[in-house]
Each structure stands twice: as C-alpha cells, then as structure tokens.
C-alpha cells in the first residue's frame, strides 16, 4: 500500500563554515607536519563540499581545545560532553523542520497520530521525540517510534516504518523527523581513516508528513522500499561509539563494492515490480561523498546530469547523514521534476537502502 507524502520541511543551523574555513581550522588543530597538511588539503578538495552548517563545531573547536597545545594532542570533548551538546541543539533543529513540514502539509499537530524520529549522531531519552510532544503540542496518545544508529540511509528505514504504520491504519497521519549533528563527532587527532568524515559531515534536519489514504493533497507517493546487504562488506563502513565521540571509518573499497553489486540487485527488484532503470526519471541518491555518487553513476550507466541535484546538495550542505536524502528529494519536488523517483542510500553493513516514489 502506497503512503501519500503531503508535507516536507528542512532545517539547517544558522552557523555556516566554508570549506576553506573548515580546512584552516582542521589544519591548525590536527596536522603535525606538512605531509599531514598536504593530505588533509587533498581530502577537503576532493570532498566537493563548498560549505556546511554546524550547530556546535566552532564551539567545540575554539572553546574546548587549548589553542596553544600542539596539534593532535587532545581528543576533544568526551562522548558524554558531546551528548550534552546533542540534547541542547538537536531538539530545536528537529522542531524547526517539523513545523515546516506541518505547515507545508496544512496539518495541525493535533492531527498527528504517529511520530517517527531518526538519528544516528546522539542518544538522549527523553529526547527529541518527547521534546516534539511538548513543543509542537502533539496529543499524549500519539504513538512513537525511534529509528536509531542506522547511518546515512536512516531516513529510508524511517519511511519504511511509516509506510507500515499507514498500511496498518489508513486513518493514520504520521510525522517523520530526521535530525543529525554530525559535526559533534569531529576528530581532533590525526587518523587517516577518519579524516574524510571531518571533510564531509555537517548538521541538519528534515521532516515529512505522511498519510495512508490517497489524497489530491499529496506531493508524491511512497510506493515501496527495499534493502540489500552487499557480500563481504562488513568492515566497509563502520559507526561505533568511542570515548571521544562516535567513530566512523569509510573503506576505500566502498565505491568498488557499489559498482559491482548495485545494478544486478536493482534491475531485478524493478523488473519484479513492472519497472526498469530507464523508467526512473529522477535519481534521489544520498551524497555520501563524490566517489559514492561516481560509483552509482557508473554502476547504473547514468548521465552526469542525473545526479546533479545530489552533487548540489553535497556542495551546499555537506553530508548531513540521514536527513540529506530528504534535502535531495525536496529539490526535485521544487523543480517539479518528473517521477518516478528512486532514492538510494548506503550505510554500515555495507547495506544499500532504496525507496521508490511515484
């Protein structure tokens, strides 16, 4: 059963860092010699991020770190301290996105029956979900579900859950909110496996209002979702809780794994549902990084223009993890691009997640 999307809203922090500012700060705090500085410059250049929004990165960097200390001498705030910042900043950002989605849908908070929250960058209970109850004015009998620690494809996991809720209760009206503060997990000590995360990640939130009954009010419909666990890829992307923030590693084999496995799975899935690759008019691909976008392009035989919206979001906002794919979808919808739309995201596993919008 398709779920109708009737509202979509996004929110970003007020503080902007250009990529040049981020590079200068990172070089000062991390690099111990010219070799590390040169490698970092190359990573930041290759990221294709031009700017990103952050809630707290500048605060952590310039208030928690002794600027007189040698580079890489401090691991930065503890995980507990970073989680305190998450509780402080994630809630209002999620609230802003939710308010915009409700306004876009013309829906009152009192009409919401289910709340789905998504985040992989913080733990806090009672947290973002209860904050939304209190500040939006949700009724106390709203049913809630949290999709946690799923990574960059978390919004697709949340959409799958929302579609199931709508199928179980056609009268349901579901608010889905994804919020991430990736910059909280900035790495202050040199580690080649973790520096690309510093170059890519940013903060943001996105929200969607869905309902089960078909309606003329819908922006588009969520037709179906799918998952695929790629063989021999368990260490390709990892996301673990460390003592000084969460630790992410991204293996250089990820683009090759995507190139090898994506097309066969996707073609079969689409064929089973009466579609094919040529039928997809708009590709809503999570911009995990330029090499991931290049791998999708190569695997599916896409033109450069097919992923231009994903590249635009990456350049303007960086990788905000789970909300990012909804930023890409929003741009397609604002451009009144033709459907069907196919969303793709990749995360720890290596797992591919897909959503088909019509």
PyMOL commands that set and color helices and strands:
alter all, ss='L'
color gray80, all
select helices_A, chain A and resi 19-30+34-46+57-63+79-105+109-111+128-137+151-168+182-185+195-200+254-272+277-279+290-300+304-317+321-334
alter helices_A, ss='H'
color red, helices_A
select strands_A, chain A and resi 3-11+15-18+51-54+114-119+143-148+173-181+203-211+220-229+237-242+245-250+282-285+341-347+351-357
alter strands_A, ss='S'
color yellow, strands_A
deselect
rebuild
show_as cartoon
